Amino acid sequence: MTTGDTISLFLKDEAATIRFGEDLALALKAGDCLALSGDLGAGKSSLARAILRAMADDEGLEVPSPTFTLVQSYDLRIPVSHFDLYRLGDPAELTELGFDEALENGICLVEWPEMAEGELPADRIALRLDHEGAGRRATIKAAEPQASRIRRVLAIRAFLDEAGYPDVKRRFLTGDASLRAYEAIYPDGGPRKILMDWRPHPEGPPVYDGKPYPKVAHLAQNAYPFVAIADALRERGFAAPEIYKVDYEQGILLIEDLGSEGMLDEDGRPIAERYRQSVACLAHLHSMQIPQDIPVSATHTHHIPDFDRTAMRMEVQLVLDWHIAWKRGTPPTDIERAEYLAIWDALIDELTTAEKNLLLRDFHSPNIIWRDERSGIGKIGIIDFQDAMIGPTAYDLASIVQDARVTIEPALFRQLMDDYLSLRRAQGGFDEAEFMKAWAIMSAQRNCKLAGLWVRLLQRDGKPGYLKHMPRTLAYLQVAFEHEALAPLRDWCARAGIGQSES
């Protein structure tokens, strides 16, 4: 079989075996075959049981031995099929047991893989357990990227040990649309904490002006920006997570759990009170000046990047690169591209005198935690702000009152805008006309970006689910077009066939 790496670790007792199985569950993905070898009593079934219970997040899950049935299937967050091939009569029977289909849709745990050696995938994870003293030795042989994933969960375990949480229970929490993943950490006798797994990744290919996309769009590439912005927000009374421990080199953070209540009701509709509180929180943030350079450690200061012309232009080009051809079947002409970008250059020039301050960039429902027991701005837990920039404050208001994933009905939209503007007027020194022009431009900029992004996710990344947001995005864009400053862009979009009726 193909192997890229060998990992060996000593498991001192049954508890260590169970903990290792739980950690391994965090490394496995759909399409993985984990082949468990070892003598009778070596711990294969204990390890498989620990993996299944961790995947189910149910320590009482019944895990019967599949010795006689040969396979037992579990409908978990990733489907898992547990095979025991000890009584397999012929290796060819593996196909009849539905192995290929199970592997295509989920994870296969295979005990006694020796009974069907030639039928198992070459890129399987081979894990052997052997007795060693009072404990066991686990030896893992795997190709990349499986070995890399396993090394990562072991590195996080070492990080938690060093942070003072040895043997702590870990469970999968979520993975976001970026390169970050999150675990729930359950210390004995203490509140749940969050583990952010922000693994360093190599730079991608150049996409604009010789730079990779993250550098042009000013996306955070390490944990320094997250820590800097979190500290700056907390110092000013906002509910950003406390940072307990960070390994900047490995990209591992242990942070405060702000809660799990969101902004939507059970039917996925916005809860007006929570949105109004969020807008009030934003108005308060916009009343204070955040420094652009924030010391993070004795050796590092984070400079918050500007939301500059290059970043804005690159984002709105997603309409040209993806949306138009999807809509009408032909790409934009050179003349159309030139006209569109010239319009955006003029709109960006209009932002020269706009109010600029910290913009969180993705201040919308997925990144806001509702904290009902708190008061004032403490009710609004803010997360996922590592890509914050200095730019027109109107951008964040557009993000929340035109939530990309939630339909904000016109009445609530007007209420939220009125709330924000009233609060800003009361603060004094607020140029409302200039702000509303910036709001319209930032709304158009964000929705043009999204109109292209949804298509790119469909066509390049094979993620059609995002396309359901397209009608909403285009309806939001029509609202931005109501401002006179957007007349040239409105007319261009009408000529290009970008309209509210798309689906």
PyMOL commands that set and color helices and strands:
alter all, ss='L'
color gray80, all
select helices_A, chain A and resi 14-27+44-56+93-96+99-105+113-119+146-162+213-216+224-235+272-285+309-328+334-353+365-367+376-379+394-401+410-427+432-459+464-480+484-496
alter helices_A, ss='H'
color red, helices_A
select strands_A, chain A and resi 5-11+33-38+71-74+80-84+107-111+125-132+135-142+169-175+181-186+193-197+206-208+211-212+243-247+252-256+293-295+301-303+356-359+368-370+380-382+389-392
alter strands_A, ss='S'
color yellow, strands_A
deselect
rebuild
show_as cartoon
